[in-house]
Amino acid sequence: MAKKFFLKQPMMRKVIYALLPILIFAVGNFGWVVFSKVFLSILISVFVEWLFEKKKGKPVSEASIVTGFLIGLILPPAVPFWIVIVASSFAMIFAKMAFGGFAKNLYNPALVGRAFVYISFPAAVQQSWTPAVQSWGQGFVRWISSDIITMATPANVIRSGGSVSAWRMIFGNISGSSGETAKWLIAAAAVYLIITKVASWKIIVSTLLSAFVMSGIVYIFDPSKMSPFHWIIGGSILFGAVFMATDPVSAPKKEKSKWIYGAMIGSLAVIIGSFSLFGAGLMFAVLIANTFASLLDYLNTPKKVRA
C-alpha cells in the first residue's frame, strides 16, 4: 500500500480554512501577487520538510502548509520573491527540522522565518509597504495594487502624529502585511478556531487584554504614543494573537500557563513596539514567550506528594 504524502491533521486543516477568507480578502486588497507568494511559501515549506522526512520514510505534516500560508500572509505584498523563499526555508530548517520535525519545535516557525528576513533585509521587509487599492475588489484584476511601495502603515502614520480612519483599519483597506489588515475577518477566524477547539481563547483574550492595558499605561504617560484602541485595530497584534500565539506546539499546555503566556506576549509587544527601533513588537514578543512556554508549564504543574 502506497504511503500518504501528507500526515492527516484535522486541526491544521481548520487553521487553513480560517486563513482562506483572509487570503481572498488580501488578494482583493493588494492583487494576485499575494496569492503567488503564499503559494510559493507553501511549496517551499512542504518541499523542505519532505527533504528531511523522506529518508525516514515519514509523511509531510500538514502543519508545513500552515507555516507556508502564514509566512506568505505576514510579509508585505511587495517583498521580492527570493525573500519569501529565504524566509520559508529558514523557518522550516532552523525552527522546525533542526529540532526534530513536527511537534518538537520550540519556536513558532513562521515567526522565526519572518524575524530572520526582517532583521537581515530591513529595506525590503520593513519599508516596502504597498498601498491598498482604492476600492476593495480591484485587486482581483491586478497583479499588484500600485507601483508605489512607500506607503506607511496605519501604525506608522499614527506614531508620526497622523490619523487613519478607524473604519478602514477594521475593514482592512489599508497598507500592511498581506493578511493582517482585515480585523473583522481575523476576529471571525478567532471565533471559528475557538468554537472548533483549535485555538485557546485564554491565550487570545489574555494577549489582547494585556496589550490594551499596557498600551493604556504608556498612553497615559505619553499621549504621543498609540492609544489602546489603535494598538488593537491598527497593527498586527490581533492576527498574531489568533494565529501565532495560539500555536499548539510552541505555546504552553497548562491552563494557568496560558493566561501568563498571553499576558507576557501582549505586554512585551507594546513595550517593544513603543520603545525599540523595531515596530514588529508582536513578532519578538511571541518568540520571547515561546522560550518560557515549557518553564511556565513546569512551574504550574502540581508537585506530587510522597506518601
N, C-alpha and C positions, 0 to 999 in steps of 0.2 A: 504493500500500500504506500503510495507517494505521501511524503511528509508535507504538511501545510507550510506555506511560506511565512504566514503571519501567525503569531500566538494570539488566540482569541481572547480579547479583553473587553468585556461589556462596559466597564467603567470608562475606559479610554474612548470607546465609540460614543458614549454620551457626551464627553467633552468635545469631541469633533462635531457632534450635532449642534452643540451650543455655540460653537465657533463659526459654523456655516453662515448663519444670518449676518454675523459681524463682517465676514469676508465679503458677502454680497453687497452690504452697505458700503464697505471700503472701496470696492470696485466702482460703484456708482458715485462715490465721493472723489476719487483720485484717478480712476482709469484702470484699464486692464493690466497695467504694469504691476499692480498689486497682486492680482491673481497669478501672474507669471512668476513673481518672486516667492510667493507662498508655495506654489507647485515645485519650483526649483529647490527650495529649502527642504520640502518633504522628500524629494528624490535623494538629495544628498544625505539627509539624516537616515533614511532607510538603507541606502547603499552602504554607508559607513558601518552601521550595525550588522548588516549582512556579511561584510568582510570579516568582522571579528567573530561572528557566530557560526559561519559556515564550516569551519574546521571542527567545531564542537558538535556539529550536526543539529544545532538548535534553531528554532524558527526565530524570525524577527519579531520583536514586541510591537504591538500597535501603539505603544507609548512613543515610539520613534516618530510616528506620523504626527502625534500631538506636539512633540518638540519642534518638528519642522514647521508645523502650522503656526505655532506661537512665535517662532523666530521671524517668520515672514510678516507677521502682524505687528510685532513690536519694533520693527525698524522703519525709518522714514521711507515713504514711497519712492523717492528719487535716489536712494543709495545705489551705487554700482552693483551689478550682478556678482562681481567677484567678492564683494564684501558679504553678500548673502552666503556664498559658498564657504568662505572662511569662517563665518560665524557658525554655520551649521556643522561644519567639520570639527571645529574646535569644541563645540558643545558636546558632540557625540563622543569624540575621542577622549578628551580630558575631563569631562564632567560626568560621563556615564560609563564608557567601556573601560577606562582606566581603573574604575572601582569594581569592575567585575560584571557590568551589564545591568539589565533591568532590575529594579528594586534594591540595588546595592549602592546607588549614588548618594553622596552626602549633600550635594547642592543641586538646585534646580538647573538642569542642563541648558534650557533656553536662555536663562538669565546669565549664565556663565558665558555663553556664546556672545550675547549682546554686550556684556561687560568688556569682553576682550576687544571687540571691534570699536566699542565706544571710547576706550582709552587709547587704543593703538592708532585709530584713524579718526580723530575728532573732527576734522574739517568736513568729512563726508557724513559722519553719523550724527554729530551734534549741531551742525549748521545747515544741512541740506533739507530744509522744510518746504514741502510743496503746498501751495495754497489749494484749498478745495475748489471744486467747480462752483460757478455762480448759483446754479440750481441743481440740487441733488438729482442724480439720474443721468446727467450729461456724461458722466464717466463711462457709461456703457457704450458710448460711440467714440471714445477717445482712448489713446494709448496711455497718456498721462494728462493731467488736468491743465498743466501750464509748463512752459519752458523756463519760467522764473522759479528758482528754487531757494529763495532767500526770505520767504515769508516767515515771520516769527510765530511761535506757538502762542496760544492764549496765555499760558503761564508766563512766558517771557514778556508779552505785551503788558500784563498786569504788573509784573515786577518792575517794569520801566515806567510805571505811572499811567499807562493807558487803560482802556476799558474794552471789554468784549461782551456782546450780548449773552446773557445767561441762557436764553432760549437756544442760541446757536451752539453753545457749549454742551447743552443737554442733548440736543438733536444730533450734533456731530458734524455739521457742515463747516468745519474749521480745519486749520492745518494741524499736523501732529503725526505721531506714528500711525501707520495704516489702520490698525484695529482698535486703537484706544480712544477714538473720538466720540462714538455714538454711545453716550452714557445710558440712554434708555434701553438699548439692546443689551448692554453689559448687565444692567440690572435685571432684565428679563432672563438672561442666561444664568444669573446667580440664583434666581427663584427656581429655575428648572433643575440646576445642579443640586440645590439643597433638597428639593422635593424627591429627586431620584437618589438621594443619599450618596452623591458623588463628592460633593464639597461640604466642608464643615462650616455651618452657619456661625459657629462660635469664633472661628478664625476670621471670617469676613466681617462680622459685627465688631469684634474687638480691634481689628485693624482700622476700620473706618472711624470708630468712636474715638480711639486713642489719637488718630491723626487730627480729628476735629478738635479735640480738647487741647492737644499740644499746639496746633496752629492758632487756636484761640488765645492761648497764653502768650505766644510770640507776638500775635497781632495787638494784644493789649499794650505791651511794652514798646512795640514798634509798628505803628499803623501803616508804614510804608511797605510792610511785608504782605503777602497774600492773606486774605481773610479765610476763615474756616470753610465757608461756602465755596469759595473759588478753589480751594485745595481739593475738594471732593469732585467738583464738576469740571475743573479746568485742566487737570493733568492726567497722569497715568495711574493714580493710586486706586481707582475703582477697578480697572482692568487687572491690576496686579493683585489686589485683594481677592478677586474672584478666581483668577486662573493661575496665579503664581504662588501666592501664599498658601493656597489650599492643596498644593501638590501632595498627594498621599504618601509619596516616598520620602521627600525631604522635610516634611512637616512632622511635628510630634504626634504621638498616638494617644496619649493620655488626655482626658477631657479637661482637666485643670491646666495642663500644659498648653493647650490650645489657646486659652484666654491670655496667658502670659506671652505666648509666642506672637499672637496678633497684636497685643499692646506694644510689644517690642518693635514690631515692623512699622506700625503706624507712627509711633513716636520718633523712631530713627529716621523714617522717611521725611518727616517735616524738619527735623534738626539738620539733616544732611542737605536737603533741598533749600533750606533757608540760609545756611551759614557757610556752605562749602562752595568751591568753584564748580562743582558738578550739579547740574539741575536734576539728574536722574536719581533722586533720593530713594525712591521706592525700590529700584533695582538693587542698590547697595544694601538697603535695609533688609530685604529678603535674604540676600546672600549671607549677611552677618547673622541673621536669626537662624538660618539653616545650620550654622556652625554650632549653635546651642540647642538645637532641637532634641538631640539624644540626651544631653545633660538635663534638660527640663523634664523629660520622661523619667530619667533616673531619680531625680530629686522628688518627683511626685509619685513614685512607686512605694506603696506601704511596705515597711520593713517587716519581715517575718519574725514573729516572736517564738523563741525556742521554748519548748515545753520543759 
